[in-house]
Amino acid sequence: MRSLFLVLALALAGCGNVSHVSRAPAVSYSTAFNEARPLAAGHAGLSGSARRDNAAAIDRLLAQLDDATLARDAARLPAGDPLYNFAGRALLRRGLPLPHAFDRGDVSFGSANRPPADSDGYRPPLRVGILLPLAGSQAAAAASVRDGYLTGYYGEARRRPSLRFYDTSTGFGAAYARASADGNDLLVGPLTREEVDTAFSNDASDVPMLALNRGNKPPSAGSAAFSLSPEDEGVSLAQALIDRGSRAVLIIAGSEDVQRRTAQSAKLALERRGVRIIGNLAYGTQMTDALNHSDAAPDAVLLVLKGPQARTLAPQLASAGLASLPRYASSQITSGTGKPAEDAALDGIIFPTETWLVRRVPGLPSQASAAAQAKTAKGPAARLFAFGYDAWLLTGHLEQLAQNPNASVSGATGRLSLDGFGNVLRRPSWSQFTGGVPVSLSDGAR
């Protein structure tokens, strides 16, 4: 009997050991991830300012992490974890690869009856409705977007969708209703932030949409939003400064709405990554005193100014001993330039730009050639022309970007990818003033 008890005891002990071995080890995350996970879990149930504040809190926590820790913790998240969308976006903004694709469900951005995708991921919809204001105050901007889109469309030799334009200038709601009822399997537009919010006011659009702006509401499930927003540019500027190793930045910005939004976005992105803002100065024609009375020395300067403003500021930066520092600027630096003798004062300044404005893009004529043929591609309108061209590229590649981790397309405005929230992320090209002329920088040179 005693031997029987001993056998049973050993058997039970063996079962206990097997159970212990088969238990999955606990996953260890950084403190920031542990704090961010419950915030992300409740994010979908929030709306309005509470949702924006919650997203900002998550971004602040993730910004504390170095690249290796962020990538490691993101890879450890289980499938479907709501924090992955935030972590993946942070990785993409830093130019880092995703460990796996975002969980989007069955997202195709077009009819299931389409032919399969080509080897480069091109799989356009069958019918596309384009929602743009064809009259009124937004008509000029819309014309540049339209012509860029059509240039890409007619330059594509493969299968193309049928197109139909819907005028939103007489009311977005009516145009959207017609476009949804006409059998389109993708809508492109609208153009204003207010109309985008209207389009995404419901949890799901009737038809998948590529919105051409970004408002306060996130894209509906199965839709995407593409924008050349000042906020996105601010994030790109901040990342460029961080990549360069800057730890103390002086910001000087103009008073226009676009300038304020760009500067504020850059400031927040820098602070979240632990970069000290030495000063956040409002531009003035006489700034010598302000520049000479800083409490600490910056290691880089960010100028959110137009060309003439920066030219006026240049000698004052020199007198304050700041001209030799790395100087970055927003894309507005090119506004009001074009005379090399005068613009030599801007030499050394690095700024983001649309790829097409500084070098050739496959499938597009040069910017100078296009401008000679159409006023919608000339001067400041060229940026919107490039934006329209990229809207066409996205039309045929959204499914690829949505379903393949680390997929991207090289467009006229930069390299485009899609985050887990349906927002198109853009990594711009970079240029530097040399001899009073913007010169394209090779990848990684900034």
C-alpha positions in Angstrom: 0.0 0.0 0.0 2.8 2.3 0.9 4.4 1.8 -2.5 1.1 2.6 -4.1 0.8 5.9 -2.3 4.4 6.7 -3.4 3.6 6.0 -7.0 0.5 8.2 -6.9 2.5 11.0 -5.2 5.1 10.9 -7.9 2.5 10.8 -10.6 0.7 13.9 -9.1 4.0 15.6 -8.8 4.8 14.9 -12.4 1.4 16.4 -13.4 2.2 19.5 -11.4 5.5 19.8 -13.2 4.0 19.4 -16.6 1.4 22.1 -15.9 4.1 24.5 -14.7 6.2 23.9 -17.9 3.3 24.5 -20.3 2.2 27.8 -18.7 3.2 30.7 -21.1 5.7 33.0 -19.5 4.5 36.5 -18.6 5.4 39.2 -21.2 7.5 42.0 -19.8 6.9 45.5 -21.1 8.5 48.9 -20.4 6.8 51.1 -17.8 5.6 53.4 -20.5 3.9 50.5 -22.4 2.3 49.3 -19.2 0.8 52.7 -18.5 -0.3 53.2 -22.2 -2.1 49.8 -22.6 -5.1 50.7 -20.4 -5.4 54.1 -22.1 -5.4 52.4 -25.5 -8.0 49.8 -24.4 -10.5 52.5 -23.6 -9.7 54.8 -26.6 -12.4 53.5 -28.9 -15.1 54.4 -26.4 -14.1 58.1 -26.3 -15.0 61.0 -28.5 -14.3 64.7 -29.0 -11.7 66.3 -26.8 -11.5 63.3 -24.5 -10.4 61.1 -27.4 -7.8 63.7 -28.6 -6.4 64.1 -25.0 -6.2 60.3 -24.6 -4.3 59.9 -27.8 -1.9 62.7 -26.8 -1.3 61.0 -23.5 -0.5 57.7 -25.2 1.8 59.4 -27.7 3.6 61.1 -24.8 4.2 57.8 -23.1 5.5 56.1 -26.2 7.8 59.1 -27.0 9.7 58.3 -23.8 11.1 55.1 -25.4 14.2 54.8 -27.4 13.9 53.1 -30.8 15.0 49.6 -29.6 12.6 49.5 -26.7 9.7 50.8 -28.8 10.3 48.2 -31.5 10.8 45.4 -28.9 7.6 46.2 -27.0 5.5 46.6 -30.1 6.6 43.2 -31.4 5.6 41.6 -28.0 2.0 42.9 -28.1 -0.6 40.2 -28.8 -2.6 40.3 -32.0 -5.5 42.8 -31.9 -4.0 44.8 -28.9 -5.4 48.4 -29.4 -2.0 49.8 -28.4 -0.4 48.4 -31.5 -1.9 51.1 -33.7 -0.3 53.8 -31.6 3.0 52.0 -31.3 3.1 51.2 -35.1 2.4 54.8 -36.0 5.3 55.9 -33.7 7.6 53.4 -35.4 6.6 54.6 -38.9 7.1 58.2 -38.0 10.6 57.3 -36.8 11.3 55.5 -40.1 11.4 52.1 -38.3 9.8 48.9 -39.7 6.6 47.4 -38.4 7.0 43.9 -36.7 3.7 42.9 -38.4 0.8 44.4 -40.3 -2.0 46.5 -38.6 -5.1 44.5 -37.8 -7.7 46.0 -40.2 -10.0 43.1 -40.9 -11.2 42.7 -44.5 -10.2 46.1 -45.9 -10.0 46.1 -49.7 -10.7 49.7 -50.8 -12.7 48.5 -53.8 -15.0 45.9 -55.2 -14.2 42.3 -54.6 -14.9 41.7 -58.3 -11.7 43.5 -59.4 -8.9 41.6 -61.1 -6.1 40.6 -58.7 -3.3 43.0 -57.9 -0.3 43.4 -60.2 3.2 42.6 -58.9 3.7 46.1 -57.6 0.5 46.1 -55.6 -1.6 48.1 -58.1 -5.2 47.1 -57.8 -7.5 50.1 -58.6 -11.3 50.2 -57.9 -13.8 49.7 -60.7 -15.6 53.0 -60.4 -14.3 56.1 -58.6 -16.3 59.2 -57.6 -14.3 62.4 -57.0 -15.7 64.9 -54.6 -14.3 68.4 -55.3 -15.6 72.0 -55.2 -15.7 73.0 -58.9 -16.8 76.5 -58.2 -16.4 79.0 -55.4 -13.4 80.0 -53.2 -11.9 76.5 -53.2 -12.2 76.0 -56.9 -8.6 77.1 -57.8 -7.1 74.7 -55.2 -9.4 71.9 -56.4 -8.4 72.5 -60.0 -4.7 71.8 -59.2 -5.7 68.7 -57.3 -7.9 67.6 -60.1 -5.2 68.1 -62.8 -2.6 66.3 -60.8 -5.0 63.4 -60.3 -5.9 63.2 -64.0 -2.2 63.4 -65.0 -1.6 60.3 -63.0 -4.8 58.7 -64.3 -4.1 59.2 -68.0 -0.4 58.3 -67.5 -1.3 54.8 -66.3 -1.2 52.3 -69.2 -2.9 49.5 -67.2 -6.5 49.0 -66.3 -8.1 52.2 -64.9 -11.4 52.8 -63.1 -14.1 54.9 -64.6 -14.2 58.4 -63.1 -17.1 60.7 -62.3 -16.7 64.1 -60.7 -19.2 65.5 -58.1 -19.3 69.2 -57.4 -19.3 69.8 -53.6 -19.5 73.6 -53.9 -23.3 73.5 -53.9 -23.5 71.3 -50.8 -21.3 68.3 -49.7 -24.2 66.3 -48.4 -26.0 66.1 -51.7 -22.9 65.4 -53.7 -21.9 62.6 -51.3 -25.4 61.1 -51.5 -25.2 61.0 -55.3 -21.7 59.6 -55.4 -22.7 56.9 -52.9 -25.8 55.9 -54.9 -24.1 55.8 -58.3 -22.3 52.5 -57.7 -18.8 53.8 -57.1 -16.6 51.5 -55.1 -14.2 54.3 -53.9 -14.8 58.0 -53.3 -11.9 60.4 -53.4 -12.4 63.7 -51.5 -13.7 65.9 -50.1 -11.2 68.7 -49.8 -12.1 70.8 -46.7 -11.6 69.7 -43.0 -15.3 70.4 -42.2 -16.5 68.2 -45.1 -14.1 65.4 -44.0 -15.6 65.5 -40.5 -19.1 65.3 -42.0 -18.1 62.3 -44.2 -16.6 60.5 -41.1 -19.4 61.5 -38.7 -20.8 57.9 -38.9 -18.8 54.9 -37.8 -18.8 53.6 -41.3 -19.1 55.3 -44.7 -21.5 53.9 -47.3 -18.5 53.6 -49.7 -14.8 53.4 -48.9 -13.3 56.9 -49.0 -9.9 58.5 -49.5 -10.5 61.9 -47.9 -8.2 64.7 -49.1 -7.8 66.4 -45.8 -7.9 65.5 -42.1 -10.3 66.9 -39.6 -11.1 66.2 -36.0 -12.8 62.9 -36.6 -10.8 59.8 -37.5 -11.4 57.9 -40.8 -14.3 55.5 -40.7 -13.5 51.8 -40.8 -12.4 50.9 -44.3 -11.6 54.5 -45.3 -8.4 56.6 -45.3 -7.3 60.3 -45.1 -4.5 62.0 -47.0 -3.3 65.5 -46.1 -0.5 67.9 -46.4 -1.2 69.2 -43.0 1.0 71.7 -41.1 0.9 69.3 -38.1 2.4 66.5 -40.1 5.1 68.8 -41.4 5.9 69.8 -37.8 6.3 66.1 -36.8 8.6 65.6 -39.8 10.7 68.6 -38.8 10.9 67.3 -35.2 12.0 63.9 -36.3 14.7 65.3 -38.6 16.1 67.3 -35.7 16.0 64.3 -33.4 17.7 62.1 -36.1 20.5 64.7 -36.2 21.0 64.5 -32.5 19.6 67.8 -31.4 18.8 68.2 -27.7 18.2 71.9 -27.4 16.2 73.8 -30.1 15.4 77.4 -30.7 12.1 77.9 -32.6 11.2 81.2 -34.4 7.8 81.3 -36.1 5.6 83.7 -38.0 2.1 84.6 -37.0 0.1 83.0 -39.8 -2.2 80.1 -38.9 -0.1 77.6 -40.9 3.1 78.8 -39.3 1.6 78.6 -35.8 0.3 75.1 -36.4 3.6 73.9 -37.8 5.6 75.3 -35.0 3.3 74.0 -32.2 3.3 70.5 -33.7 7.1 70.5 -33.9 7.4 71.9 -30.4 5.2 69.2 -28.9 6.9 66.4 -30.9 10.3 67.6 -29.7 9.3 67.9 -26.1 7.7 64.5 -26.1 11.1 63.0 -27.1 12.9 64.9 -24.4 14.3 67.7 -26.5 14.5 71.0 -24.7 12.9 74.1 -26.3 15.4 76.9 -25.6 13.0 79.5 -26.9 9.7 79.7 -28.8 10.0 83.2 -30.3 7.4 85.1 -32.4 9.1 86.6 -35.5 9.8 90.3 -35.6 11.9 92.4 -37.9 14.1 93.4 -35.0 15.0 90.3 -32.9 18.7 90.9 -31.9 17.9 91.5 -28.3 15.7 88.4 -28.0 18.3 86.3 -29.7 21.1 87.5 -27.4 19.2 87.1 -24.1 18.5 83.4 -24.1 19.0 81.5 -20.8 20.8 78.6 -22.6 22.5 77.9 -25.8 20.6 75.9 -28.5 22.3 73.3 -30.7 19.9 73.9 -33.6 17.4 76.5 -34.9 14.0 75.8 -36.4 12.6 78.6 -38.6 8.9 78.5 -39.4 9.1 81.5 -41.7 8.6 82.6 -45.3 11.7 83.4 -47.4 11.7 87.2 -46.9 11.3 86.8 -43.1 14.2 84.4 -43.0 16.3 86.7 -45.1 15.6 89.6 -42.7 16.5 87.4 -39.7 19.7 85.9 -41.2 22.1 88.7 -40.2 20.6 88.9 -36.7 21.2 85.1 -36.3 24.8 85.7 -37.3 25.3 88.6 -34.8 23.9 86.3 -32.1 26.4 83.6 -33.0 23.6 81.3 -34.2 24.3 81.2 -37.9 26.8 78.3 -37.7 24.2 76.0 -36.0 22.2 73.5 -38.0 19.2 75.5 -39.2 16.0 73.8 -40.3 12.9 75.5 -41.8 9.4 74.7 -42.7 8.5 74.4 -46.4 7.2 77.9 -46.3 10.8 79.1 -46.6 10.5 78.9 -50.3 7.7 81.4 -50.5 9.0 84.7 -51.7 12.2 83.3 -53.0 13.6 82.9 -56.5 16.4 85.4 -56.7 19.7 83.6 -55.9 21.6 86.8 -55.1 19.1 87.6 -52.4 18.5 84.1 -51.3 22.2 83.4 -50.7 21.4 84.7 -47.1 19.4 81.4 -46.7 22.4 79.2 -47.6 22.7 76.1 -45.3 19.0 76.0 -44.3 17.4 72.6 -44.7 13.7 72.2 -45.3 11.2 69.5 -46.2 9.6 69.6 -49.7 7.6 67.7 -52.2 9.7 65.3 -54.1 8.4 66.5 -57.5 9.5 70.1 -56.8 13.1 69.1 -56.6 13.6 66.1 -58.8 11.9 63.9 -61.4 9.2 61.5 -60.4 8.5 58.5 -62.7 5.3 58.9 -64.6 5.3 62.7 -64.3 6.8 65.4 -66.5 9.2 67.7 -64.7 7.6 70.5 -62.6 9.0 73.1 -64.9 7.6 71.3 -68.0 4.1 70.9 -66.3 4.1 74.6 -65.2 4.8 75.7 -68.8 1.7 73.9 -69.9 -0.8 74.4 -67.1 -1.2 77.2 -64.5 -2.5 74.6 -62.1 1.1 73.3 -61.8 2.8 76.6 -61.5 4.1 78.4 -58.4 2.4 77.6 -55.1 -0.2 75.5 -57.0 2.5 72.9 -57.8 2.3 71.5 -54.3 -1.5 70.8 -54.8 -0.8 69.3 -58.2 1.6 66.9 -56.7 -0.9 66.1 -53.9 -3.5 65.3 -56.6 -1.1 63.0 -58.4 -0.4 61.1 -55.2 -4.2 60.8 -54.6 -4.2 58.9 -57.8 -1.3 56.7 -56.7 -3.1 55.9 -53.5 -6.3 55.1 -55.4 -4.6 52.1 -57.0 -2.4 51.1 -54.0 -4.5 51.6 -50.8 -5.2 47.8 -50.5 -1.5 47.1 -50.7 -0.7 49.7 -48.1 -3.4 48.4 -45.8 -2.6 44.7 -46.0 1.2 44.5 -46.3 3.4 45.5 -43.3 6.0 48.1 -44.3 4.5 48.7 -47.8 5.0 52.2 -49.2 4.8 54.0 -52.5 7.1 56.7 -53.7 4.9 59.6 -54.8 5.2 63.2 -55.9 4.9 64.5 -52.3 7.2 61.9 -50.7 7.1 58.3 -49.6 3.6 57.3 -48.5 2.4 54.6 -46.1 -0.8 53.9 -44.1 -1.0 53.9 -40.3 -3.4 51.7 -38.2 -5.9 54.5 -38.0 -6.4 55.0 -41.7 -4.1 58.1 -42.0 -1.7 58.3 -44.9 1.8 59.1 -43.5 4.2 61.1 -45.7 7.9 61.1 -45.4 8.9 64.2 -47.4 12.0 64.9 -49.4 14.6 67.4 -48.2 16.4 70.3 -49.7 19.0 72.8 -48.7 19.7 76.3 -49.9 23.1 76.4 -51.6 24.3 79.4 -53.6 20.8 80.9 -53.1 19.1 77.9 -54.8 17.3 75.0 -53.2 19.3 71.8 -53.9 17.8 68.3 -53.3 19.5 66.3 -50.6 20.0 62.6 -51.0 18.1 60.3 -48.6 19.7 60.4 -45.2 21.7 63.5 -45.9 19.7 65.8 -43.8 
